[in-house]
Amino acid sequence: MEEQTTDEMNSTCQYFIDSTKYYFSHATKIDSTTSVPYLKRPEVLALKDYTGMISISGNHKGYVYISGNEEMFAELWKFFTGTEASKDDALDMAGEVSNVIAGNVREQLGKDFMISIPIVFQGKPDKMKMHGDNMPVYVIPLEWNGHEAFVVVGVGEN
């Protein structure tokens, strides 16, 4: 894969920033804020309590994930269902948020930007290999309704 330019990655990051802000403002009517994305090493995972991850293939390859505390995803669950979230419900919500964010980016980049079903996990897996070791990985700090989270984007053109 040819190395991605800074402009290409900034553009890709911006799609995910816009999608994330759109999700929270339209789905919850509570705006989120993002801070300036920063570059991280692919082998260092930026994880909180619960994470929903989407793999990307087609004309791009890589992954995107959102990782936040249990309380954030439980609050989102209650917002949508009106019921208290179990731990499993909050974990499912992490997958749902990642799926919607990636799906909104897919609408911008076209049908050849293919996304997987969400993978969800709690904590930090002992063995987790992130593909795309040669591509830049950006962490987008996110704040929504008093909760801090990360949207992590490691996506390059295929």
BALOBA-1460 file (C-alpha; in Angstrom, 3 decimals):
// residues 158
<rec num="1" residu="m" x="0.000" y="0.000" z="0.000"/>
<rec num="2" residu="e" x="1.273" y="3.440" z="-0.865"/>
<rec num="3" residu="e" x="1.794" y="5.667" z="2.142"/>
<rec num="4" residu="q" x="-1.168" y="7.892" z="2.837"/>
<rec num="5" residu="t" x="-0.609" y="11.640" z="2.768"/>
<rec num="6" residu="t" x="-1.408" y="13.827" z="5.742"/>
<rec num="7" residu="d" x="-4.164" y="15.541" z="3.746"/>
<rec num="8" residu="e" x="-5.800" y="12.183" z="2.906"/>
<rec num="9" residu="m" x="-5.722" y="11.079" z="6.537"/>
<rec num="10" residu="n" x="-6.998" y="14.449" z="7.758"/>
<rec num="11" residu="s" x="-9.863" y="14.149" z="5.290"/>
<rec num="12" residu="t" x="-10.621" y="10.595" z="6.456"/>
<rec num="13" residu="c" x="-10.474" y="11.682" z="10.113"/>
<rec num="14" residu="q" x="-12.832" y="14.534" z="9.332"/>
<rec num="15" residu="y" x="-15.415" y="12.084" z="7.935"/>
<rec num="16" residu="f" x="-15.351" y="10.215" z="11.265"/>
<rec num="17" residu="i" x="-15.437" y="13.425" z="13.320"/>
<rec num="18" residu="d" x="-18.436" y="14.689" z="11.349"/>
<rec num="19" residu="s" x="-20.181" y="11.307" z="11.569"/>
<rec num="20" residu="t" x="-19.621" y="11.108" z="15.331"/>
<rec num="21" residu="k" x="-20.910" y="14.624" z="15.961"/>
<rec num="22" residu="y" x="-23.894" y="13.975" z="13.682"/>
<rec num="23" residu="y" x="-24.746" y="10.756" z="15.528"/>
<rec num="24" residu="f" x="-24.836" y="12.336" z="18.974"/>
<rec num="25" residu="s" x="-26.545" y="15.578" z="17.962"/>
<rec num="26" residu="h" x="-29.256" y="13.915" z="15.888"/>
<rec num="27" residu="a" x="-29.814" y="10.715" z="17.856"/>
<rec num="28" residu="t" x="-29.669" y="12.209" z="21.345"/>
<rec num="29" residu="k" x="-30.210" y="15.936" z="20.730"/>
<rec num="30" residu="i" x="-27.127" y="16.491" z="22.933"/>
<rec num="31" residu="d" x="-24.075" y="17.791" z="21.093"/>
<rec num="32" residu="s" x="-20.718" y="16.116" z="21.469"/>
<rec num="33" residu="t" x="-17.363" y="17.812" z="21.242"/>
<rec num="34" residu="t" x="-14.162" y="16.457" z="19.801"/>
<rec num="35" residu="s" x="-10.620" y="17.556" z="20.488"/>
<rec num="36" residu="v" x="-7.779" y="17.677" z="18.001"/>
<rec num="37" residu="p" x="-6.947" y="14.142" z="16.802"/>
<rec num="38" residu="y" x="-3.515" y="12.868" z="17.677"/>
<rec num="39" residu="l" x="-1.346" y="10.208" z="16.104"/>
<rec num="40" residu="k" x="-0.661" y="7.018" z="18.029"/>
<rec num="41" residu="r" x="1.328" y="3.864" z="17.457"/>
<rec num="42" residu="p" x="-0.847" y="0.986" z="16.174"/>
<rec num="43" residu="e" x="0.383" y="-1.392" z="18.885"/>
<rec num="44" residu="v" x="-0.787" y="0.919" z="21.695"/>
<rec num="45" residu="l" x="-4.527" y="0.585" z="22.168"/>
<rec num="46" residu="a" x="-6.523" y="3.581" z="23.416"/>
<rec num="47" residu="l" x="-9.253" y="1.735" z="25.307"/>
<rec num="48" residu="k" x="-11.745" y="2.449" z="28.054"/>
<rec num="49" residu="d" x="-14.333" y="0.094" z="29.639"/>
<rec num="50" residu="y" x="-16.339" y="-0.880" z="26.550"/>
<rec num="51" residu="t" x="-15.373" y="-0.840" z="22.891"/>
<rec num="52" residu="g" x="-17.268" y="-1.324" z="19.645"/>
<rec num="53" residu="m" x="-15.056" y="-1.951" z="16.615"/>
<rec num="54" residu="i" x="-15.735" y="-2.082" z="12.882"/>
<rec num="55" residu="s" x="-13.327" y="-3.552" z="10.329"/>
<rec num="56" residu="i" x="-13.114" y="-1.797" z="6.990"/>
<rec num="57" residu="s" x="-12.389" y="-3.390" z="3.617"/>
<rec num="58" residu="g" x="-12.995" y="-2.721" z="-0.061"/>
<rec num="59" residu="n" x="-11.424" y="0.422" z="-1.481"/>
<rec num="60" residu="h" x="-10.128" y="1.210" z="2.032"/>
<rec num="61" residu="k" x="-8.806" y="-1.077" z="4.733"/>
<rec num="62" residu="g" x="-8.400" y="-0.787" z="8.442"/>
<rec num="63" residu="y" x="-10.662" y="-0.239" z="11.398"/>
<rec num="64" residu="v" x="-12.509" y="2.274" z="13.487"/>
<rec num="65" residu="y" x="-13.572" y="1.882" z="17.074"/>
<rec num="66" residu="i" x="-15.271" y="3.875" z="19.776"/>
<rec num="67" residu="s" x="-14.260" y="3.204" z="23.349"/>
<rec num="68" residu="g" x="-15.949" y="4.732" z="26.368"/>
<rec num="69" residu="n" x="-16.913" y="4.057" z="29.934"/>
<rec num="70" residu="e" x="-19.773" y="1.751" z="30.835"/>
<rec num="71" residu="e" x="-21.833" y="4.670" z="32.130"/>
<rec num="72" residu="m" x="-21.792" y="6.450" z="28.762"/>
<rec num="73" residu="f" x="-23.106" y="3.441" z="26.856"/>
<rec num="74" residu="a" x="-25.625" y="2.654" z="29.629"/>
<rec num="75" residu="e" x="-26.884" y="6.244" z="29.423"/>
<rec num="76" residu="l" x="-27.220" y="5.953" z="25.640"/>
<rec num="77" residu="w" x="-29.122" y="2.669" z="26.075"/>
<rec num="78" residu="k" x="-31.536" y="4.271" z="28.544"/>
<rec num="79" residu="f" x="-31.923" y="7.280" z="26.262"/>
<rec num="80" residu="f" x="-33.119" y="5.041" z="23.400"/>
<rec num="81" residu="t" x="-35.042" y="2.345" z="25.282"/>
<rec num="82" residu="g" x="-36.199" y="4.056" z="28.469"/>
<rec num="83" residu="t" x="-34.895" y="1.091" z="30.489"/>
<rec num="84" residu="e" x="-31.838" y="0.584" z="32.649"/>
<rec num="85" residu="a" x="-28.984" y="-1.086" z="30.801"/>
<rec num="86" residu="s" x="-27.425" y="-4.349" z="31.867"/>
<rec num="87" residu="k" x="-23.689" y="-4.746" z="31.274"/>
<rec num="88" residu="d" x="-24.525" y="-6.678" z="28.090"/>
<rec num="89" residu="d" x="-26.883" y="-3.919" z="26.933"/>
<rec num="90" residu="a" x="-24.189" y="-1.271" z="27.435"/>
<rec num="91" residu="l" x="-21.693" y="-3.414" z="25.533"/>
<rec num="92" residu="d" x="-24.207" y="-3.869" z="22.688"/>
<rec num="93" residu="m" x="-24.655" y="-0.098" z="22.614"/>
<rec num="94" residu="a" x="-20.900" y="0.329" z="22.014"/>
<rec num="95" residu="g" x="-21.279" y="-1.870" z="18.933"/>
<rec num="96" residu="e" x="-24.336" y="0.025" z="17.753"/>
<rec num="97" residu="v" x="-22.610" y="3.407" z="18.029"/>
<rec num="98" residu="s" x="-19.545" y="2.171" z="16.118"/>
<rec num="99" residu="n" x="-21.784" y="0.684" z="13.441"/>
<rec num="100" residu="v" x="-23.762" y="3.900" z="12.919"/>
<rec num="101" residu="i" x="-20.628" y="6.074" z="12.834"/>
<rec num="102" residu="a" x="-18.943" y="3.801" z="10.261"/>
<rec num="103" residu="g" x="-22.188" y="3.491" z="8.301"/>
<rec num="104" residu="n" x="-22.484" y="7.270" z="8.023"/>
<rec num="105" residu="v" x="-18.918" y="7.446" z="6.706"/>
<rec num="106" residu="r" x="-19.800" y="4.715" z="4.204"/>
<rec num="107" residu="e" x="-22.572" y="6.943" z="2.867"/>
<rec num="108" residu="q" x="-19.929" y="9.604" z="2.164"/>
<rec num="109" residu="l" x="-17.273" y="7.301" z="0.667"/>
<rec num="110" residu="g" x="-19.554" y="4.977" z="-1.322"/>
<rec num="111" residu="k" x="-20.504" y="1.319" z="-1.519"/>
<rec num="112" residu="d" x="-16.896" y="0.165" z="-1.997"/>
<rec num="113" residu="f" x="-16.146" y="1.354" z="1.556"/>
<rec num="114" residu="m" x="-17.271" y="-1.887" z="3.170"/>
<rec num="115" residu="i" x="-17.848" y="-2.263" z="6.896"/>
<rec num="116" residu="s" x="-18.104" y="-5.373" z="9.030"/>
<rec num="117" residu="i" x="-20.592" y="-6.137" z="11.735"/>
<rec num="118" residu="p" x="-19.419" y="-4.695" z="15.052"/>
<rec num="119" residu="i" x="-17.089" y="-6.570" z="17.354"/>
<rec num="120" residu="v" x="-17.555" y="-5.589" z="20.990"/>
<rec num="121" residu="f" x="-15.361" y="-6.219" z="23.986"/>
<rec num="122" residu="q" x="-14.871" y="-5.129" z="27.545"/>
<rec num="123" residu="g" x="-11.533" y="-3.961" z="28.932"/>
<rec num="124" residu="k" x="-8.258" y="-4.605" z="27.180"/>
<rec num="125" residu="p" x="-7.910" y="-7.949" z="25.391"/>
<rec num="126" residu="d" x="-4.682" y="-9.809" z="26.186"/>
<rec num="127" residu="k" x="-3.945" y="-10.556" z="22.558"/>
<rec num="128" residu="m" x="-5.257" y="-8.245" z="19.931"/>
<rec num="129" residu="k" x="-3.460" y="-7.601" z="16.679"/>
<rec num="130" residu="m" x="-4.559" y="-4.508" z="14.814"/>
<rec num="131" residu="h" x="-4.116" y="-4.779" z="11.066"/>
<rec num="132" residu="g" x="-2.658" y="-1.882" z="9.170"/>
<rec num="133" residu="d" x="0.559" y="-1.566" z="11.138"/>
<rec num="134" residu="n" x="1.995" y="0.693" z="8.412"/>
<rec num="135" residu="m" x="-0.886" y="3.135" z="8.351"/>
<rec num="136" residu="p" x="-1.313" y="6.102" z="10.649"/>
<rec num="137" residu="v" x="-3.760" y="5.639" z="13.496"/>
<rec num="138" residu="y" x="-5.501" y="8.665" z="14.933"/>
<rec num="139" residu="v" x="-7.247" y="9.047" z="18.273"/>
<rec num="140" residu="i" x="-10.123" y="11.516" z="18.308"/>
<rec num="141" residu="p" x="-10.956" y="12.473" z="21.909"/>
<rec num="142" residu="l" x="-14.715" y="12.800" z="22.374"/>
<rec num="143" residu="e" x="-16.900" y="14.268" z="25.102"/>
<rec num="144" residu="w" x="-20.647" y="13.692" z="25.250"/>
<rec num="145" residu="n" x="-22.896" y="14.642" z="28.145"/>
<rec num="146" residu="g" x="-20.005" y="14.632" z="30.624"/>
<rec num="147" residu="h" x="-18.532" y="11.332" z="29.382"/>
<rec num="148" residu="e" x="-15.116" y="10.999" z="27.773"/>
<rec num="149" residu="a" x="-14.492" y="8.518" z="24.987"/>
<rec num="150" residu="f" x="-12.173" y="7.881" z="22.053"/>
<rec num="151" residu="v" x="-12.924" y="7.354" z="18.390"/>
<rec num="152" residu="v" x="-9.870" y="5.634" z="16.932"/>
<rec num="153" residu="v" x="-9.357" y="5.596" z="13.164"/>
<rec num="154" residu="g" x="-6.811" y="3.441" z="11.360"/>
<rec num="155" residu="v" x="-7.961" y="3.563" z="7.748"/>
<rec num="156" residu="g" x="-5.996" y="3.673" z="4.540"/>
<rec num="157" residu="e" x="-6.820" y="3.407" z="0.864"/>
<rec num="158" residu="n" x="-6.482" y="-0.042" z="-0.669"/>
